[in-house]
Amino acid sequence: MKNIMQTIGLLEMALTCATLLVWLLQRNFEAQMPVAARIILALLLTNLFYWPLGLFMQLPLAAYIRGVTGDLSVVSLLLLWSSVLLDRIDPRNTEAHFVPMGFKVAIVVIAFSFYPFALGLGMLDPYGWGYASIGFLIAVSIFAAILAIANWSKGTFIIALAILAWSIHWHESANLWDYLLDPFLMLWALLACISSVRRKRRERLQSGFLFRAG
């Protein structure tokens, strides 16, 4: 069973690295590849990261990267894979496939509330809630329902899959938090929020300059 989980972890990391490369290619060349082309390219690159290349490396590239980063949360994996590989970008509606700002803010608030206590600040131990706590599971389910009410069904689907992965013990961890949140997800959400604030401030300044009296 442990070998199966190790294999799953390596495959996930290999696909994640491949997906990031696809994203970088699209960003650098400022071109949107068809969905099928993105998937095929990602699968080819996944093999590069998954199989040992020999030379001075005895393990696959994904194993070395995973040794540094650890396993990412299911939420992070699904957000990245779906956004880069599956979303169809409509140039007439560039906001259509973005992750809602409310979700990013929620991730930042939850992370800044969770990590200090999980690392030993105070007597509260929120990490312990992830071990089969019915109350915590209900809270996560309510959060997923709020995403559905906010008309972001993709987020609800991702949360539901994370809960399902936890229930079948998909990763080595038995804690629900590890399927929902990780430092990279927090960092991405934080940087996205900062970038959004700066962009809106710049737009206000430009608007004030354009419509300034005189």
Secondary structure, DSSP 8 states (H G I E B T S, - for coil): -HHHHHHHHHHHHHHHHHHHHHHHHHHHHT----HHHHHHHHHHHHHHHHS--BTTBSS-HHHHHHHHH----HHHHHHHHIIIII----TT-TTTTS--HHHHHHHHHHHHHHHHHHTTSSS--GGGGGTT-HHHHHHHHHHHHHHHHTT-HHHHHHHHHHHHHHHTT-SS---THHHH--HHHHHHHHHHHHHHHHHHHHHHHHHHHHT---
